[in-house]
Amino acid sequence: MLRIFALLTLVLSMGMPAFAEPPTKENWWQTMDKYTGKWQTKSKGFREPTMEFQNVWVEPRKLQRYHSNSIGNAPRSNMTGFVRWSDENKRIEWNEVVESEDFGREMATGYCINSTEHTVTWIVTVYGEEGFIRQFTMVDVFNESGLHRHITLLRGEHLSRETTSWIPAE
């Protein structure tokens, strides 16, 4: 119940329209098209971009592959992942593996709970080699300068570094 209340509070506080709804099998790729291309990400505590990120369609409207690597003075980190439509769960799902000098190897899974023209909301769960680490909502708000990300911890350990915005690199 607490998770539902936290998610509802987040959605209402961001002023999301009441017509936000989960993507369907027929239109999910439109949500994911927002993420294609090359990006540089910024994180709290860093003046310069900390990561380069690229997302491409491996098979159009069926499978995306993405990867990132640290840049600038950010700690070393490399990540790769895949996004697809899950017929079984009827939602967009992704899986990724991150290898970093700060946190070692972590695996994250996520799924989309709703999408509008300018926002996409995800539930993300992160695991380490010892098991569960954290779960949080991630709301991406797209605008003319890229996207801004808002994270709300649902349970587990707090994030020590949060990506706050993505800037198109091309």
Number of C-alpha atoms within 10 A of each C-alpha: 6 8 13 10 10 14 20 11 11 18 16 11 9 12 8 15 11 9 9 16 14 19 22 16 15 9 11 19 21 14 21 20 15 16 20 17 15 19 22 22 24 20 18 13 9 12 10 15 20 22 25 21 24 19 22 19 18 13 10 10 17 14 16 22 19 20 18 20 20 19 16 13 12 15 13 15 19 17 19 18 18 19 24 20 22 14 10 6 9 12 19 24 19 20 18 18 19 19 16 16 10 10 11 11 16 19 20 19 19 20 21 22 17 20 21 18 12 13 21 23 24 20 20 21 20 20 16 16 10 7 10 15 18 18 22 22 23 20 23 21 19 19 11 7 10 18 22 18 18 17 19 16 17 19 12 13 13 14 14 8 10 14 17 15 21 24 18 18 13 7
